[in-house]
């Protein structure tokens, strides 16, 4: 179990730096494997649903005090080793000039998608302090609440490719045919788009670290749609650029993608102190391929959290067995928590990971 200090005696920066989450990112030995979960704050929690009854998701994101409240909900409820700021990857695109709307039952909609060189030229890379001030303020406020608990805070952004996919498709897509057609058919326009996105992502992440985020995660949720060759040619240089800019702030970076087993080494070479992997590859195999130079985050199938506890525990133990107690493992899911997840399973999972790995 995580032992948190009394809120009346806030830990200093050195204490937070020695949290098991940040130590694991540095591949240092820890007293127990750290755990946090993607989408650990959100719609599976009754507390979140109560807020959403009164506010839209963009209202929650753009009201720093409410974003902090959502960020804290899972920290209050479960023994998690890191908080992640409540935000979304798409307001960055809105800050560049795309009209963003979340449609009930349909997901995100971008009203003026990027389909031509002229569309790319209209995109503006504004300073994150101007384009996304609400999330930066939420980070500052979240630090005030989390520091007394000794819980580090993660900031994040979508990766250039994943943001490009939303920008070109105009929303979610299963096949990303418009995105691939632009990438393959007009590489010059694609390059200009990715250059702008890499700069915007890098500066946004760097600003989040400046506002107080202890670590940063880059979500490349759609990179697994690509061939290894296309990833190397059309995506890797821009992910590398974004991560390099982010690293200027000194915070460690987690580089995460889904369905990326075909080019894990290329993701590693694009940058990141840790590589996040999903359940489509055994953790032990992924670690062998990645080598000892990076930490590894993952990789429980989020569907396991829907199973009875005994089945969930067995699958969690299998992930821990593959990690084999090596320094640098951060327990997480291979994607976000499903909205139908029983909160008690999240609670029991966090407690189990700590108890099973005490050293």
C-alpha positions in Angstrom: 0.0 0.0 0.0 1.2 3.5 -0.7 2.0 5.5 2.4 1.2 9.1 1.9 2.5 11.9 4.2 0.2 14.0 6.4 -1.2 16.8 4.3 0.0 19.3 7.0 3.6 18.5 6.2 4.1 18.9 2.5 7.1 17.0 1.1 9.9 19.0 -0.5 10.9 18.6 -4.1 13.5 16.0 -3.3 10.9 13.8 -1.6 8.6 14.0 -4.7 11.6 13.2 -6.9 12.1 10.1 -4.9 8.6 8.9 -5.4 8.4 5.3 -6.7 6.9 6.6 -10.0 9.7 9.0 -10.8 12.3 6.6 -9.6 10.9 3.9 -11.9 11.1 6.4 -14.8 14.8 6.7 -14.0 15.1 2.9 -13.9 16.1 3.0 -10.2 15.1 0.3 -7.6 11.8 1.0 -5.9 10.1 -0.3 -2.8 7.1 -1.5 -4.9 6.1 -1.3 -8.5 4.3 2.0 -9.2 0.9 2.0 -10.8 -1.2 4.6 -12.5 -3.9 4.0 -15.2 -4.6 5.9 -18.4 -8.1 7.4 -18.2 -8.0 6.8 -14.4 -10.1 10.0 -14.1 -13.3 9.8 -15.9 -16.7 8.3 -16.7 -16.4 5.0 -14.8 -16.4 7.0 -11.5 -19.7 8.2 -10.1 -18.0 11.4 -8.9 -17.1 12.3 -12.4 -20.5 11.4 -13.8 -22.1 13.8 -11.3 -20.0 16.6 -12.6 -20.7 15.8 -16.2 -24.4 16.0 -15.5 -24.0 19.7 -15.1 -21.1 20.5 -17.4 -19.8 19.6 -20.9 -16.4 17.9 -21.2 -14.9 21.1 -22.6 -16.3 23.1 -19.7 -14.6 20.7 -17.3 -11.3 21.0 -19.2 -11.4 24.8 -19.6 -12.4 25.5 -16.0 -9.1 24.9 -14.1 -10.7 24.3 -10.7 -13.0 21.6 -12.2 -10.2 20.0 -14.1 -8.3 19.7 -10.9 -11.3 18.2 -9.1 -11.5 15.5 -11.8 -7.7 15.0 -11.6 -8.0 14.4 -7.8 -11.0 12.0 -7.8 -9.0 8.8 -8.5 -6.2 9.9 -6.2 -8.7 10.2 -3.3 -10.3 6.9 -4.2 -7.4 4.6 -5.0 -3.8 4.0 -4.0 -2.3 5.2 -7.3 1.3 6.5 -7.6 0.7 9.4 -10.0 -2.0 11.7 -11.1 -2.5 12.8 -14.7 -4.0 16.2 -15.4 -7.6 16.0 -16.6 -7.5 17.4 -20.2 -7.8 16.2 -23.8 -5.5 16.0 -26.7 -7.7 18.0 -29.1 -7.9 21.5 -27.6 -4.3 21.9 -29.0 -5.8 21.7 -32.5 -8.5 24.1 -31.5 -5.8 26.5 -30.4 -4.2 26.2 -33.8 -7.5 27.3 -35.5 -9.7 24.2 -35.9 -13.2 24.3 -34.7 -13.7 21.6 -32.0 -16.9 20.2 -30.7 -17.7 17.1 -28.7 -20.9 15.6 -30.0 -22.9 13.4 -27.6 -22.7 9.8 -28.7 -20.4 10.6 -31.6 -17.2 11.9 -30.1 -15.0 14.8 -31.3 -15.8 16.8 -34.4 -13.5 19.2 -36.1 -15.5 21.6 -38.3 -12.7 22.7 -40.6 -10.5 19.7 -41.2 -7.1 19.9 -42.9 -7.3 18.7 -46.4 -4.9 20.9 -48.5 -1.7 22.8 -48.4 -3.8 26.0 -47.9 -5.5 24.4 -44.8 -2.1 23.6 -43.4 -0.8 27.2 -43.9 -3.8 28.5 -42.0 -2.8 26.6 -38.9 -1.2 28.8 -36.3 1.3 27.7 -33.7 0.6 30.0 -30.9 2.4 30.0 -27.5 0.7 27.4 -25.2 0.2 30.2 -22.6 -2.1 31.8 -25.1 -3.7 28.7 -26.8 -4.1 26.5 -23.7 -3.9 28.6 -20.6 -6.6 26.7 -18.8 -4.6 23.4 -18.7 -1.4 25.2 -17.6 -3.4 26.8 -14.8 -5.0 23.5 -13.9 -1.5 22.0 -13.5 -0.4 24.8 -11.2 -3.5 24.3 -9.1 -3.2 20.5 -9.1 0.3 20.8 -7.8 -0.9 22.7 -4.8 -3.3 19.9 -4.0 -1.0 16.9 -4.8 2.3 18.1 -3.3 1.1 17.6 0.3 0.1 14.0 -0.7 3.5 13.3 -2.2 1.8 12.3 -5.5 3.6 13.3 -8.8 1.6 14.9 -11.6 1.7 13.9 -15.3 1.1 16.3 -18.2 0.4 15.0 -21.7 -0.2 15.7 -25.3 -1.2 13.8 -28.4 1.7 13.0 -30.6 2.0 14.8 -34.0 0.7 11.8 -36.0 -2.3 11.2 -33.8 -3.2 14.9 -33.9 -2.7 14.9 -37.6 -5.1 12.0 -38.0 -7.8 13.9 -36.1 -7.1 17.1 -38.0 -7.3 15.5 -41.4 -10.2 13.1 -40.8 -12.2 15.7 -39.0 -12.8 13.4 -36.1 -12.4 9.7 -35.2 -11.7 7.1 -37.8 -11.2 3.4 -38.0 -9.2 3.3 -41.3 -7.7 6.8 -41.5 -7.8 6.7 -45.3 -7.8 10.5 -45.7 -4.8 10.8 -43.4 -2.8 8.1 -45.2 -3.8 9.5 -48.6 -2.4 12.9 -47.7 0.7 11.4 -46.2 1.4 9.2 -49.2 0.1 11.4 -52.0 1.3 14.8 -51.0 4.4 14.3 -48.8 5.3 18.0 -49.0 2.0 19.2 -47.5 2.3 16.3 -45.0 5.7 17.4 -43.9 4.6 21.0 -43.4 1.6 19.8 -41.3 3.8 17.5 -39.2 6.4 20.3 -38.7 3.8 22.6 -37.3 2.3 19.9 -35.1 5.7 18.8 -33.8 6.5 22.4 -32.7 3.1 22.9 -31.1 3.2 19.5 -29.2 6.8 20.1 -28.1 6.1 23.6 -26.8 2.9 22.5 -25.1 4.6 19.7 -23.2 7.5 22.0 -22.3 5.0 24.5 -20.9 3.3 21.8 -18.9 6.6 20.9 -17.3 7.2 24.6 -16.6 3.8 24.9 -15.0 4.7 22.0 -12.6 4.1 18.6 -14.3 6.7 16.2 -13.0 6.5 13.9 -16.0 5.0 14.1 -19.5 3.3 11.5 -21.7 3.0 11.6 -25.5 0.0 9.6 -26.7 0.4 8.2 -30.2 -2.9 6.4 -30.1 -3.2 5.9 -33.9 0.4 5.2 -34.9 -0.4 1.5 -35.0 -2.3 2.1 -38.2 1.0 2.6 -40.0 3.5 0.3 -41.6 7.0 0.4 -40.0 8.4 2.0 -43.1 5.8 4.8 -43.1 6.3 5.3 -39.4 10.0 5.8 -39.9 9.7 8.1 -42.8 6.6 10.1 -42.1 6.2 10.1 -38.3 9.3 9.3 -36.4 11.2 12.6 -37.2 8.4 14.7 -36.0 7.8 12.7 -32.8 11.6 13.0 -32.2 11.4 16.7 -32.6 8.4 17.2 -30.3 10.0 15.0 -27.6 13.3 16.9 -27.9 11.6 20.2 -27.3 9.7 18.8 -24.4 12.9 17.4 -22.8 14.3 20.9 -22.7 12.2 21.4 -19.6 14.0 18.5 -17.8 11.0 16.4 -17.1 11.0 12.7 -18.1 8.9 11.7 -21.1 6.8 8.5 -21.5 6.2 7.7 -25.2 3.1 5.6 -25.6 1.4 4.0 -28.6 -1.2 1.3 -29.3 -0.7 -1.6 -31.7 2.9 -0.6 -32.2 4.6 -3.9 -31.7 5.7 -3.8 -35.4 8.1 -0.9 -34.7 8.8 -0.6 -31.0 12.5 0.0 -31.7 11.6 2.9 -33.9 9.4 4.4 -31.2 12.2 4.0 -28.8 14.6 5.8 -31.1 12.1 8.7 -31.5 12.7 9.4 -27.8 11.3 9.0 -24.4 12.6 7.9 -21.0 9.9 5.2 -20.9 8.0 3.4 -23.7 4.4 2.5 -23.1 3.3 -0.8 -24.7 -0.1 -2.4 -25.0 -1.3 -6.0 -24.5 -0.8 -7.1 -28.1 2.8 -8.0 -27.2 4.1 -9.8 -24.2 5.8 -7.4 -21.8 8.9 -9.6 -21.6 9.3 -9.6 -25.3 8.8 -5.9 -25.6 11.4 -5.3 -22.9 13.9 -7.5 -24.6 13.4 -5.7 -27.9 13.6 -2.2 -26.3 16.7 -3.0 -24.2 17.7 -1.7 -20.8 18.1 2.0 -21.8 14.4 2.8 -21.3 11.8 2.2 -18.7 8.7 0.1 -19.7 5.1 1.0 -19.0 2.2 -1.4 -19.3 0.6 -3.6 -20.3 -2.6 -5.1 -18.9 -5.5 -5.4 -21.3 -8.1 -2.8 -19.9 -10.8 -5.4 -20.5 -9.3 -7.4 -17.6 -10.8 -4.8 -15.3 -14.2 -6.0 -16.4 -13.5 -9.6 -15.2 -14.1 -11.1 -11.8 -11.4 -10.3 -9.3 -9.7 -13.7 -9.5 -9.3 -13.5 -13.2 -8.1 -9.9 -13.0 -5.6 -10.8 -10.3 -4.2 -13.6 -12.4 -3.7 -11.4 -15.4 -2.1 -8.7 -13.3 0.3 -11.2 -11.8 1.2 -12.4 -15.3 2.3 -8.9 -16.2 4.3 -8.6 -13.0 5.9 -12.0 -13.7 7.1 -10.8 -17.1 8.5 -7.6 -15.6 10.3 -9.9 -13.2 11.0 -7.1 -10.7 13.4 -5.3 -13.0 13.9 -1.6 -12.2 12.0 0.6 -14.6 8.6 -1.1 -14.7 5.5 1.1 -14.3 2.3 -0.9 -14.2 -0.4 0.5 -16.4 -3.0 -0.6 -18.9 -2.4 -1.0 -22.6 -5.0 1.7 -23.2 -7.6 3.7 -21.1 -10.0 2.5 -18.5 -13.3 1.5 -20.0 -16.4 3.4 -18.8 -18.0 0.2 -17.6 -15.1 -0.7 -15.3 -16.2 -1.4 -11.7 -14.3 1.1 -9.4 -13.7 -1.7 -6.9 -11.6 -3.5 -9.4 -9.4 -0.4 -9.8 -9.0 -0.2 -6.1 -8.1 -3.9 -5.7 -5.7 -3.8 -8.6 -3.7 -0.9 -7.2 -3.5 -2.5 -3.8 -2.5 -5.9 -5.4 0.3 -4.5 -7.5 1.8 -2.8 -4.4 1.4 -5.8 -2.2 2.7 -8.3 -4.7 5.9 -6.4 -5.5 6.9 -5.1 -2.0 10.7 -5.3 -1.8 
